[in-house]
Amino acid sequence: MQRLYDFIRRNPTGVDAFWAVVLFGFSCLQILSGPHNAQQPAWSLQVLVSLGMGVAVALRRRMPERMLLLVIAVGLAQLALDVQPRIEDFAMLVLVYTAASVGERWASRVALIGGLFAAPLAQVRWAEAGAGAGGSAQQKVFVVVIMTVPFVLAWVLGDSMRTRKAYFAQLEERASRLEREREAQAKVAVAAERARIARELHDVVAHNVSVMVVQADGAAYVMDTSPDQAKTALETISVTGRQALAEMRRLLGVLRTGEHQEAGEYVPQPDVQQIEDLVETVRGAGLTVDFKVEGTPRPLPSGVELTAYRIVQEALTNTRKHGGPDAGASVRLVYFDDGLGLLVEDDGRGAAHEMYEDGGADGRGHGLIGMRERIGMVGGTLDAGPRPGGGFRISALLPLKPAH
């Protein structure tokens, strides 16, 4: 059934042609089976009238204005040649509807005027053969009104269909425009977040380089007097340098905004150890937070520590914004052998689906977009969405990639 419906939608002219053939066939049967006398027009003229009406029905959607004019011309020919109305005149109703629904505005008006005049002209031309023959003037007017109603209904239905199509077209255009705007906002948010990530990672690398410089100066100072201290300093330089190289590799491909900082202003960014201080700050603001660390804490690459801190910070911020006044949250840090796991949950009202679908754009902060970008920089994964029992849940895994 669906295939048939799809075929009809793809081939409207073919469907109209089928009904035109059916209409023409019934009209010919009516002509052949009707009475014949010398006063009636030749059957060839009657067939031509039927053929003209059929052509109008077949091409009504491809050329609605021209087919409306064709029907009017055929109708006038019927009046002039005394070809009485038959089943083929149903095409007039079809063309009135078509002109009102898909035709130009002038064609719609012409169709309405033609429909209003069709019945009175037919009554005047064939009054002696119609239902009002020999009747009073009131009866004839009644017959005209009854014959006019189908034309008016056809025009009203077509005009209503035109209005409905225009309304749906506006809705589709608006939805398409909103989708484009949303995609543009998401792209802007991604670009801004990448720029901020680049600045923060740049600060991390700058801090590591500063540490290397200090350690190198210290090693040079104690090289002769304390070789063990010099060796320790060189080992620190080696580890720090590898971490700095790893962060620089992750930094590649991220577009900077061109903002600069003066020398001496580079400071270490937040790390995992400061998450507990962050939790205490949030508790002081009135949000109940349960904090727990599992596994054995150990030093992590600077980029991973910064990412972990920012994820927890953004998750708790979202809880305060969207969770409601009585919401509570829990933060779990899990140290694995090859990664760091983060689990932030709350029992609040949750968030709208726009917060965690289609990239996580919330219309303002684009918080989850930032999380995904940060985690993508360190090769991690993020899972965010509503909890089964209510509230919101953010789970992340940050792999500990070795620095080369």
C-alpha positions as CSV (number, residue, x, y, z in Angstrom):
1,M,0.0,0.0,0.0
2,Q,2.8,2.4,0.8
3,R,4.5,1.7,-2.6
4,L,1.2,2.6,-4.3
5,Y,1.0,5.8,-2.3
6,D,4.6,6.7,-3.2
7,F,3.9,5.9,-6.8
8,I,0.9,8.2,-6.9
9,R,2.9,11.0,-5.2
10,R,5.7,10.6,-7.7
11,N,3.4,10.5,-10.8
12,P,0.5,13.0,-10.3
13,T,0.1,13.6,-14.0
14,G,-0.2,9.9,-14.7
15,V,-2.9,9.5,-12.1
16,D,-4.8,12.5,-13.5
17,A,-4.5,11.0,-17.0
18,F,-6.0,7.7,-15.8
19,W,-9.0,9.5,-14.3
20,A,-9.3,11.6,-17.5
21,V,-9.5,8.4,-19.6
22,V,-12.1,7.0,-17.2
23,L,-14.1,10.2,-17.5
24,F,-13.8,10.2,-21.3
25,G,-14.9,6.5,-21.5
26,F,-18.0,7.0,-19.4
27,S,-18.9,10.1,-21.4
28,C,-18.6,8.2,-24.7
29,L,-20.8,5.4,-23.3
30,Q,-23.4,8.0,-22.4
31,I,-23.2,9.6,-25.8
32,L,-23.6,6.2,-27.6
33,S,-26.4,5.0,-25.3
34,G,-28.4,8.3,-25.4
35,P,-31.2,9.1,-27.8
36,H,-30.4,10.5,-31.2
37,N,-32.5,12.8,-33.3
38,A,-32.0,15.6,-35.8
39,Q,-32.2,18.3,-33.3
40,Q,-29.2,17.2,-31.3
41,P,-25.6,18.1,-32.4
42,A,-23.6,15.5,-34.2
43,W,-22.1,12.9,-32.0
44,S,-18.6,14.0,-33.2
45,L,-19.1,17.4,-31.6
46,Q,-20.2,15.7,-28.4
47,V,-17.1,13.5,-28.4
48,L,-14.9,16.6,-29.0
49,V,-16.4,18.3,-26.0
50,S,-15.8,15.2,-23.9
51,L,-12.2,15.0,-25.2
52,G,-11.5,18.6,-24.3
53,M,-12.7,18.1,-20.8
54,G,-10.6,14.9,-20.5
55,V,-7.5,16.7,-21.6
56,A,-8.1,19.5,-19.1
57,V,-8.3,16.9,-16.3
58,A,-5.2,15.1,-17.4
59,L,-3.0,18.2,-17.5
60,R,-4.7,20.2,-14.7
61,R,-1.7,20.0,-12.3
62,R,1.0,20.7,-15.0
63,M,-0.8,23.7,-16.5
64,P,-3.7,24.7,-14.2
65,E,-4.3,28.2,-15.7
66,R,-4.3,27.0,-19.3
67,M,-6.5,24.0,-18.5
68,L,-9.0,26.3,-16.7
69,L,-9.2,28.5,-19.8
70,L,-9.7,25.3,-21.9
71,V,-12.6,24.2,-19.7
72,I,-14.2,27.7,-20.0
73,A,-13.8,27.6,-23.8
74,V,-15.3,24.1,-24.0
75,G,-18.2,25.2,-21.8
76,L,-18.9,28.2,-23.9
77,A,-18.8,25.9,-27.0
78,Q,-21.4,23.7,-25.3
79,L,-23.6,26.7,-24.9
80,A,-23.1,27.8,-28.5
81,L,-23.5,24.4,-30.1
82,D,-26.3,23.2,-27.8
83,V,-24.3,20.3,-26.4
84,Q,-26.2,19.5,-23.2
85,P,-24.3,18.8,-20.0
86,R,-23.2,15.3,-19.4
87,I,-20.8,13.4,-17.1
88,E,-17.8,15.1,-18.7
89,D,-18.8,18.4,-17.2
90,F,-17.6,17.1,-13.9
91,A,-14.2,18.3,-15.1
92,M,-15.5,21.9,-14.4
93,L,-15.6,21.1,-10.7
94,V,-12.2,19.5,-10.9
95,L,-10.6,22.6,-12.6
96,V,-12.3,25.0,-10.2
97,Y,-10.7,23.1,-7.3
98,T,-7.3,22.9,-9.0
99,A,-7.2,26.6,-9.9
100,A,-8.2,27.6,-6.3
101,S,-5.5,25.3,-4.8
102,V,-2.5,25.5,-7.1
103,G,-3.2,28.1,-9.7
104,E,-2.3,31.8,-9.9
105,R,-4.5,34.2,-7.9
106,W,-6.1,35.5,-11.1
107,A,-7.0,32.0,-12.1
108,S,-8.5,31.3,-8.7
109,R,-10.8,34.4,-9.1
110,V,-11.7,33.4,-12.6
111,A,-12.6,29.9,-11.5
112,L,-14.9,31.3,-8.7
113,I,-16.6,33.7,-11.1
114,G,-17.0,30.9,-13.7
115,G,-18.4,28.6,-11.2
116,L,-21.0,31.1,-10.1
117,F,-22.1,31.8,-13.7
118,A,-22.1,28.2,-14.9
119,A,-25.4,27.1,-13.3
120,P,-27.4,30.2,-14.3
121,L,-26.2,30.0,-17.9
122,A,-27.0,26.3,-18.1
123,Q,-30.5,27.0,-16.7
124,V,-31.2,29.7,-19.2
125,R,-29.8,27.6,-22.2
126,W,-31.5,24.3,-21.3
127,A,-34.4,25.3,-19.1
128,E,-36.9,23.4,-21.1
129,A,-34.9,20.2,-20.7
130,G,-34.0,20.6,-17.1
131,A,-35.6,19.9,-13.8
132,G,-37.0,23.4,-13.7
133,A,-38.9,23.0,-17.0
134,G,-42.4,24.4,-16.6
135,G,-41.8,25.4,-13.0
136,S,-42.2,28.7,-11.3
137,A,-39.5,31.3,-11.0
138,Q,-38.8,30.3,-7.4
139,Q,-38.3,26.7,-8.5
140,K,-35.9,27.7,-11.2
141,V,-33.9,29.9,-8.8
142,F,-33.8,27.0,-6.3
143,V,-32.4,24.7,-9.1
144,V,-29.8,27.3,-9.9
145,V,-28.7,27.6,-6.3
146,I,-28.5,23.8,-5.9
147,M,-26.4,23.5,-9.1
148,T,-24.1,26.4,-7.9
149,V,-23.4,24.9,-4.5
150,P,-20.9,22.2,-5.8
151,F,-18.9,24.9,-7.6
152,V,-18.7,27.0,-4.5
153,L,-17.7,24.1,-2.4
154,A,-15.0,23.0,-4.9
155,W,-13.5,26.5,-4.8
156,V,-13.6,26.8,-1.0
157,L,-12.0,23.4,-0.6
158,G,-9.3,24.4,-3.1
159,D,-8.6,27.7,-1.5
160,S,-8.4,26.0,1.9
161,M,-5.9,23.6,0.5
162,R,-3.8,26.5,-0.8
163,T,-3.8,28.1,2.6
164,R,-2.8,24.9,4.3
165,K,0.0,24.3,1.8
166,A,1.3,27.8,2.4
167,Y,1.1,27.3,6.2
168,F,3.1,24.0,6.0
169,A,5.6,25.6,3.7
170,Q,6.2,28.4,6.2
171,L,6.6,25.8,9.0
172,E,9.1,23.8,7.0
173,E,11.0,27.0,6.0
174,R,11.1,28.1,9.6
175,A,12.2,24.7,10.9
176,S,14.9,24.6,8.2
177,R,16.1,28.1,9.2
178,L,16.1,27.2,12.9
179,E,18.1,24.1,12.2
180,R,20.7,26.1,10.2
181,E,20.9,28.7,13.0
182,R,21.4,25.9,15.5
183,E,24.1,24.3,13.5
184,A,25.8,27.7,13.1
185,Q,25.6,28.3,16.9
186,A,27.0,24.9,17.6
187,K,29.9,25.5,15.2
188,V,30.6,28.9,16.8
189,A,30.5,27.2,20.2
190,V,32.9,24.5,19.1
191,A,35.3,27.1,17.6
192,A,35.2,29.2,20.8
193,E,35.7,26.2,23.0
194,R,38.6,24.9,20.9
195,A,40.2,28.4,21.2
196,R,39.8,28.3,25.0
197,I,41.2,24.8,25.1
198,A,44.2,25.9,23.0
199,R,44.9,28.8,25.4
200,E,44.7,26.6,28.4
201,L,46.9,23.9,26.9
202,H,49.3,26.6,25.9
203,D,49.4,27.7,29.5
204,V,50.1,24.1,30.6
205,V,53.0,23.8,28.1
206,A,54.4,27.2,29.0
207,H,54.3,26.2,32.7
208,N,56.1,22.9,31.9
209,V,58.8,24.8,30.0
210,S,59.2,27.2,32.9
211,V,59.7,24.3,35.2
212,M,62.3,22.9,32.8
213,V,64.2,26.2,32.7
214,V,64.3,26.4,36.5
215,Q,65.4,22.8,36.8
216,A,68.1,23.3,34.1
217,D,69.4,26.4,35.9
218,G,69.5,24.5,39.2
219,A,71.3,21.5,37.6
220,A,73.9,23.8,36.1
221,Y,74.4,25.5,39.4
222,V,75.0,22.2,41.5
223,M,76.5,20.1,38.7
224,D,80.0,20.2,40.3
225,T,79.1,20.4,44.0
226,S,76.1,18.0,44.1
227,P,75.9,15.6,41.2
228,D,72.9,13.7,42.7
229,Q,70.8,16.8,42.8
230,A,71.8,17.6,39.3
231,K,70.8,14.1,38.2
232,T,67.4,14.5,39.9
233,A,66.9,17.9,38.1
234,L,67.7,16.4,34.8
235,E,65.2,13.5,35.3
236,T,62.6,16.1,36.1
237,I,63.5,18.0,33.0
238,S,63.1,14.8,31.0
239,V,59.7,13.9,32.4
240,T,58.4,17.4,32.1
241,G,59.7,17.7,28.5
242,R,57.9,14.6,27.5
243,Q,54.7,15.8,29.0
244,A,55.1,19.1,27.2
245,L,55.7,17.4,23.9
246,A,52.6,15.3,24.4
247,E,50.5,18.4,25.1
248,M,51.9,20.1,22.1
249,R,50.9,17.2,19.9
250,R,47.4,17.3,21.2
251,L,47.4,21.0,20.5
252,L,48.1,20.5,16.8
253,G,45.0,21.2,14.6
254,V,43.3,23.4,17.2
255,L,42.8,26.9,15.8
256,R,43.9,29.8,18.0
257,T,42.0,33.0,18.1
258,G,45.2,35.0,18.1
259,E,44.9,36.3,21.6
260,H,48.3,36.8,23.4
261,Q,49.5,36.9,26.9
262,E,52.4,38.8,28.2
263,A,55.5,36.9,29.3
264,G,55.4,36.0,33.0
265,E,51.6,35.6,33.2
266,Y,51.6,31.9,32.4
267,V,50.4,29.9,35.5
268,P,49.6,26.3,36.1
269,Q,46.0,25.3,35.3
270,P,43.7,23.4,37.7
271,D,44.5,19.8,38.2
272,V,42.8,16.7,39.8
273,Q,44.1,17.6,43.3
274,Q,42.1,20.8,43.2
275,I,38.8,19.0,42.4
276,E,38.3,18.5,46.2
277,D,38.7,22.3,46.7
278,L,36.2,22.8,43.9
279,V,33.7,20.5,45.6
280,E,34.2,22.4,48.9
281,T,33.5,25.7,47.1
282,V,30.3,24.3,45.6
283,R,29.2,23.0,49.0
284,G,29.7,26.5,50.4
285,A,27.3,27.8,47.7
286,G,24.6,25.5,49.0
287,L,24.8,22.4,46.9
288,T,25.1,19.0,48.6
289,V,28.0,17.1,47.0
290,D,29.3,13.7,47.9
291,F,33.0,13.3,46.8
292,K,34.9,10.0,46.6
293,V,38.2,8.9,45.1
294,E,38.8,5.2,44.2
295,G,42.1,3.7,43.3
296,T,45.5,4.9,43.9
297,P,46.0,8.6,43.1
298,R,49.1,9.4,41.1
299,P,50.4,12.2,38.9
300,L,48.7,12.5,35.5
301,P,49.5,14.3,32.3
302,S,48.7,18.0,32.7
303,G,46.1,17.9,29.8
304,V,44.3,15.0,31.4
305,E,44.2,16.7,34.8
306,L,42.9,19.9,33.4
307,T,40.2,18.1,31.4
308,A,39.1,16.2,34.5
309,Y,38.9,19.4,36.5
310,R,36.9,21.2,33.8
311,I,34.4,18.3,33.4
312,V,33.6,18.2,37.1
313,Q,33.4,22.0,37.2
314,E,31.0,22.1,34.2
315,A,28.9,19.2,35.5
316,L,28.4,20.8,39.0
317,T,27.6,24.1,37.3
318,N,24.9,22.4,35.2
319,T,23.5,20.8,38.4
320,R,23.2,24.2,40.1
321,K,21.6,25.7,37.0
322,H,19.2,22.9,36.0
323,G,18.9,20.6,39.0
324,G,16.5,22.7,41.1
325,P,16.8,24.0,44.7
326,D,16.9,20.6,46.5
327,A,19.2,18.8,44.1
328,G,22.2,16.9,45.4
329,A,25.2,15.6,43.5
330,S,28.0,13.0,43.8
331,V,31.5,13.0,42.2
332,R,33.6,9.9,41.8
333,L,37.1,9.8,40.6
334,V,38.4,6.3,39.7
335,Y,42.1,5.7,39.0
336,F,42.5,2.7,36.6
337,D,45.8,1.3,35.4
338,D,45.3,2.9,31.9
339,G,42.9,5.8,32.6
340,L,41.0,8.0,34.9
341,G,37.2,7.6,35.2
342,L,34.8,10.4,36.2
343,L,31.2,10.0,37.3
344,V,29.1,13.0,38.2
345,E,25.5,12.4,39.0
346,D,22.7,14.5,40.5
347,D,19.1,13.8,41.6
348,G,17.6,17.0,40.4
349,R,15.1,17.7,37.6
350,G,17.5,16.7,34.9
351,A,17.8,18.7,31.7
352,A,16.1,19.2,28.4
353,H,17.0,16.8,25.6
354,E,18.8,19.6,23.8
355,M,21.4,19.5,26.5
356,Y,22.6,16.0,25.6
357,E,21.4,15.4,22.0
358,D,22.7,16.8,18.7
359,G,26.0,17.8,20.2
360,G,24.7,19.1,23.6
361,A,23.8,22.7,22.7
362,D,21.8,24.2,25.5
363,G,21.3,27.5,23.8
364,R,23.7,29.5,26.0
365,G,26.7,27.9,27.6
366,H,27.1,24.9,25.2
367,G,28.6,23.1,28.3
368,L,28.4,19.5,26.9
369,I,29.9,20.7,23.6
370,G,32.9,21.9,25.6
371,M,33.2,18.6,27.4
372,R,33.2,16.6,24.2
373,E,35.8,18.9,22.7
374,R,38.0,18.6,25.8
375,I,37.7,14.8,26.0
376,G,38.3,14.5,22.3
377,M,41.6,16.4,22.7
378,V,42.9,13.7,25.1
379,G,41.3,10.7,23.2
380,G,38.6,10.0,25.9
381,T,34.9,9.2,25.8
382,L,31.9,10.9,27.3
383,D,28.4,9.6,28.1
384,A,25.8,12.2,29.2
385,G,22.1,11.9,29.7
386,P,19.2,11.5,32.2
387,R,19.4,8.9,35.0
388,P,16.8,6.2,35.1
389,G,15.6,7.3,38.5
390,G,15.6,11.0,37.7
391,G,18.4,13.6,37.5
392,F,21.4,13.8,35.2
393,R,24.5,11.7,34.8
394,I,27.9,12.4,33.2
395,S,30.4,9.6,32.8
396,A,33.8,10.1,31.2
397,L,36.9,8.0,30.7
398,L,40.2,9.7,30.1
399,P,43.0,7.4,28.8
400,L,46.5,7.8,30.1
401,K,48.5,7.9,26.9
402,P,52.2,7.6,27.4
403,A,54.3,10.6,26.5
404,H,56.8,10.0,23.7
